[in-house]
Amino acid sequence: MNKIIIALLFYAANAFADAQVSQPVIDLSEDESTSEHIALAVQNYYKHPNPQQALNLSLELMQQPVFESKTQARLNTWLWSAQILQQQPRLTKKWCKSLKKSKQHIDIAPIFQFANTSAAKRCLKSLTLSDSERETLAQLPDLSAPLEREVLAPIDLDMLWTTFFATGNPQAVHKLVDWVANYDVSKQGRFNDTYAAAVWSLNANIYQDVEIRKMVNEYVNSLTPQQQQAVKTSLQLSS
């Protein structure tokens, strides 16, 4: 069975600079039926959002070995869940109660910290955390508004894809396209790895998701001729 190409959770974009190839950080073939089910559900959630499914997926994601072994996978999992709670804060009380029963509080606290709504703050306050755990939380990046983050490194690309797969907000994809459209390799060499990762992740998702392909094509048509040429040189935009 073919492995699913997904620029979220099972891939760490910051490994791109080291590997220089588009390969998974972990081998999903160990349990393809489970891992592919989760990957597909996360990747397609934005098309048919379902709050109960989202809660179940969050729990499943936190049970995956990669959640324990990869920092980026944890950040992506927390942000994906947080973005859903930002959109639907009324779900927070139910999520808080369910997650508190199922997981260690330090493993779920970042979800509510990143959601950063009044309901999420109440849940965060209710969690039992040690002083060292609260210090760890304070050291996490501010991901309450991922679309406002400046794209500097592959990790920022991960944040955009995670946000898109949780919310379907086209601004996340537009920002990725903008990075490619406005990038000058000859003048911005120190960001070449980020550029390469942006191109790869866009091409991977354009190839496998017709909705993303349509979204990218429509947005590219709104750009200036110079930007369109830059994008079409790098991306595989055939319909």
Secondary structure as UniProt FT lines:
FT   HELIX           13..15
FT   HELIX           16..19
FT   HELIX           28..31
FT   HELIX           32..44
FT   HELIX           45..47
FT   HELIX           51..62
FT   HELIX           65..69
FT   HELIX           71..87
FT   HELIX           89..91
FT   HELIX           92..102
FT   HELIX           105..115
FT   HELIX           118..126
FT   HELIX           131..138
FT   HELIX           146..148
FT   HELIX           154..167
FT   HELIX           170..181
FT   TURN            185..187
FT   HELIX           189..191
FT   HELIX           192..208
FT   HELIX           210..220
FT   TURN            221..222
FT   HELIX           225..234
//
